[in-house]
Amino acid sequence: MKICHVCAVDFTLKRLILPLIDTQLTQGYSVKSVCSFGGHVDDLTRHGYQIEAIPIARSLSPLKGIVTIWRLFRFFRRESFDVVHVHTPVAAFLGRIAAFFARVPFVVYTAHGFYFHDEMPALKRLLFILAEVAMRPLTDLLFTQSREDAVNAVSLNIMNKQRIFDIGNGVDTNRFDPSVLYQTDAFELPKDSLVIGMVSRLVQEKGIVEFLEVAKRLALDYPQVLFLLVGSRLPSDYDSSVDIAIADAKKLLGDQLVITGEREDIPALLAAMDIFCLPSWREGMPRSIIEAMMMALPIVATNIRGSREEVVAGETGFLIPVRDVERLYEKFEYLVNNPKIRVKMGQRGRIRAMKLYDENVVINRQLELIAQYSIND
């Protein structure tokens, strides 16, 4: 079987899709990927992955969209794929149109998180819902990572109920193991410090500004607390609005704020944390929370789609309203002052993650469903 994965940027390919591709390759499938050229394409190619660098439009420009569809169409026709598996909202929209015209026999769409969400203006939300509904005839199978997205897909008529499966999300349980003594050579944190950390792209909708605002306040009363911010901003993110907030926080906090940039040693960085935070405005099924739970960390996250499915409020962490700086401060302070509760929440989170978020289970379910439905069709 020849399979093509389509996503907007190579960051998504590396961070989210590669485990599925690795499993498909080990099972003998022929797998190629399409994404815009970025900082990871050359490295992935050197490691043997077959990648076609095609610029994928991420804006709503009709002209750019048509160009992307044409390039994808030509590639699909040339390669004669049996399955095209699309990811991320705009790439999935354009990729399905191209696959239709290229007469690809079977098209799978993984919604890592529908672009529409509760915080979006009503008209804009409606337009993105209608865009998803319009793609229904061009989609053979829909995977959602969150159960909430699957429910919405049924109620909004995005896909036939019999072709929707909430597959969840998962991570490598061997890679994220709190019993391992991880080491990182980038920096050393004081041994008596308490570390509150966050792993995400450095964009506004991830709640970076709120995180830094609370960090500035909390650091005044708790000088032993350090804040660890892991991640970077993609060239295609176009969001520099957090730069001022980061510069201001760094100036005020000094050594109490450590910003690492994009890193490969995420397990080691999580092992250095005592509390994990993800105050996003919207998510699909955030992998960073699952990784932190695997590392037995208590979680403070916003009460949004995906995050509220992963975190059991009061048991494995806390859920707070979006953009609520006061509640974020309150939960941080509570966990700082209650080390036994931190440990207990982290242990419960680890048990929950091991039960629900094993990457192998998630991948094998996808492979079984694709094989079953593509053969029947």
N, C-alpha and C positions, 0 to 999 in steps of 0.2 A: 504493500500500500504506500502510495506517495502522499505525503502530508505537507502542507504549508501553514506555518503560523504567521499571522500578521498582527503587528502592533505599531504604535506610533513612534516610540523611541527605543533605543537599544538598552536603556536603563531598565525598562519594563521587561525586556527579553531576558536580561541577565538576572534580575532580582525575582521575577515572578514566574516565568515560563520555562526556564532552563531545566528544572527538575523533571517536568513532564516530557520535555524533548529527550533528556538523557534516558528515561525509561523506554520511550518509543524506539530510540536507537538500539538499545540493548535487546529489544524484542524483534529487531530485524526490519523495522520500517525505514523507508527513505524519507528524511525530514529536512526541509529547508525553511528558512525564516526570512521575513521581510520586515524592515523597519527603516527609519531615517538613520543616516550615518551620524554617529556620535563617538564619544570617547571610548566605548566598549567594543565597537565592531571589529577593529583590528585584532584586539586581544582574543575575542571569541573565535575569530577566523583562524588565528594561530593555533588555537586549541582544537581545531578540526570541525567546527560548526560551519555549516553552509548557510551563508547569509547574503541576501540580495539587498543592497542598500538603495532603497527607493525613497525619495522624500515624501513623507506622509503629512498631508495638510493637517494642522491642529486647530486652525481658525475656521470661521464660518464663511470664508471667501468662496463663492461659487466657482470662480475661475481656478483657484488652487485645487479645489475639490475635483473638478473635471480632469485636470492634469493628472492628479493622483490616480483617479479611476482608470484613465487611459494607460498609464504606466503599469498598474497592477493587472489590468486586462491583458496586456501584451505578455507579461511574465507568466500569468496563469495559462494562457493559450500555448505558450512555448513549452511549458513544463508538463502540461496535462496531468494536473494533480487529481487524486481520487478524493481528497478531503482538504478543504481550506478551513482553518480554525482561526477565527478573528478574536482580537482582544482590544480593550480600551475603546471608549465611546466613538470618537470620530473615525478612527482606523477601522472599527467594526462596521460602521455605516458605509464608508466608501468601499471597503473590502468586499462586502456582500454584494454591492451593485456590480463591481468588477467581476466577481465570481459568477454572478447570474449571466452576464453577457458572454463570459468565457465558457459557459456551460459546464462548470465544475459540478460533479455529481452530488456532492454532499458538503454542506456548510454548517459548521458548528460555531456558536457564539458564546464565549464566556464573558458574562457581565461581572467584572471584578468589583463593580459598584455602578449602578445606573447613574448617569450624569445628573438627572433631576433628583432633587432632594427637598426636604421640608423647609429649609431656610431660603429657598430660591423664590424670587417673585413669581406670582401665580401665572402670568402670561408666558414668561420664559419657561417655567416648568411645563406648562401645557405643550409648548412647541417641541420640547425634547421628548415628551411622552409620545406625541404624534409621530415624531421621527422614528421612535422605536416601533410603534404600531405599523408604520409603513413598511418596515423591514420584515415583518412577519412572513410574507409569502416567499422571501428569499432566504429563510432560515430553516434548517432541518432539525436542529437540536439547540436548546438553550440551557446553558449551565449558569447558575448564579452561585456566588460564594456565600451570600447571606440568605437565611430563610426568609427574611423580610422582603428581599428583592424578588424571591420566587412567588410569594403571596401577591406582591404588587403586580408582577408580570401576568398573573392569572386575572386579577381583578380589573386591570387596565387593558386586557385583551392584547397584550404584547405577543403572546404565544399560546398555542394550544396547550392546555393543562397536561396532556399526556406526553408532551415533548419538553417539559420544563423539569429540571432536576437541581435542587440545591445541593451542591457537592461539598460545601464548606471550604475551608482553607487549612493549610498545614505546613509544618516545618520539619526539618530533619531532626529526629529525636536524639540521634547520636551526637550531632553537632552542638545542640543546645542542652547541656547537661551540667547542672549546678555542682555536681560532685567532682568535676574536673578542675584542676588548678590551672586556670588560664593565665597567660602572660601577654602583656603588650609592651613593646619597646618604644612607644611614641612619647609617653609621659608617665610620671608617677604621681599618684594622688596621696596626700597625707593619710597615714594609717588610721588616725583618730577622727577622720572626717566622715560625715554622712552625706552620701551622694544621691541627689535627685536628678534623674536623667530622662532624656527624650531622644528618640531616633526618628528622623523624618526629613523630607525635603524642606528646605528653608523658605517656605512660602507662607503667605498670610493665612490661607485657609487651613493650615495645619495647627493654628493656634500659637504660633511662635511668639507673637507680641504679648499675648496673655501670659504665657509661660515666663517670659522675661520680666514682665511687670510684677508678677508674684515673686520672682527670684530677687528682685531689687528690694522688695519689702521684707521678705523673710530673712534675707542675709543680715539685715540690721539687728535683728533680735537673736539670730542663731549663727554666730560667726563660724561654727564648726560645719555648717552646711555648705556643700559645694554643688554647683549645677553643671551638668555635663550635657552638651548639645551636640548630637552626632548627625551629620548629614550635610548636604550641599544643595545648590539650586541648579537645575538643568538649564542649559542654554535656551531651551525652548519654553521655559516657564514664564519668561517675560516679567517676572514679579520681583522688583527691587524694593518694594514697600517696606520690607522688614529690615533693610540695611541700616536705616536710621535707628530703629529700636535695638538692633544688635550692637551698634557702635555706642549708643548711650548706655546700654547695660554693661558692656565691657569696660567702659570708662568708670562706671560707678562700682562695679563688683571686683574688677581686677582679677586676682588669682582665684576668686571664688566662682568664676565662670570659665569653663573650659570648652572651647569650640573646636572640634576635631576635623571638620570637613567630612567628605565621603570616606568611608572605611570598609575594609574587608573583614576585620577581626571583631565583628559584632558580638559574638558570644563573650569574648574577653571584656569588651566594654560593658555589656550587661552585667557581667560578674562583678564589675567594680561599683555597680549601683546598689542602692538600698531601696529606692522607690522609682517606679517608672511612670511616666506621664505621657498622654497623647490627647491634648485638648482640641482636636480637630473640629472644624465646622461641618465636614462631610467625609464619609468613608464608604468603602464597600464592605470589606471584611479584613481589617488591618492586620497584616502579618506581623508588624512590629509588636503589637500587644501579645500575640501568640508566642513570639520569641521570648518576650519578657516573662510571660507566665511559665514557659518551659524552664526558665532560669530561676523560678521560685521568687519572683518579685511581686509585691503588691502593686496594683494598678490604680491610677487616677486618670479617668478618661471622661469625655463628654458623652452625654446620653443621646447618642445618634445611632443610626443604622449600622449594623456590624459590630461596633464597639459594645453596645448593650447586649448583643448576643454572646459575646465572649466573656464579659465581666459580670460576675454575680455580685450585685451591689451589697455591700456589708459583709460579704464572705471572702471574695478574692480581691476586693478593692472598692473603689467608690466611683459613682457616675454623677456628673455635675451638669448643669445647663450649659449650653454653648455660650462662649464669651463671658462667662460669669467669673470675674477675677476674685470676687470676695469668697465664693464657694471653693474655688481652687486653692486660695490661701488657707482657708479653714481646714481643708482635707490634708494639705501638706503639713500644716502645723500639728494636726492630730497625729499623723503617722510619725512625724519627727519625735514627738513626745511619748509615743507608745511602741517601743521596740518589740515587745512580745506580740502585739497585735500585727505589726508589720510581718514578722516571721510567720505567724499563723496564717495570715492572708496569702502570703507567698507560697506556703506549702499547699494550701488548698488550691491555689491557682495552678501549681505544677501538676497536681493530681488530675484536675479538670482538663488541662492541656494534653496530658498523656492519653486521656480517655477519648478526647474528641478531635484532636488536631494533629494526628500522625500523618505526615506528608504521604507516606506510602499508601495509606488507605484511600486518601483523596485522589491520588494519581490512578490507582488501579480501578477505582470506580469510573473515572472518566474513560479509561481505555475500554472497559467492558461495555459501557453505554455506546461509545462510538462504534465499536465493532458490531454490536447487536443491531443498532438502528441503520448503520450504513449498509450492512448486508441485506437487511429486510427491505430497504428502499431500492 
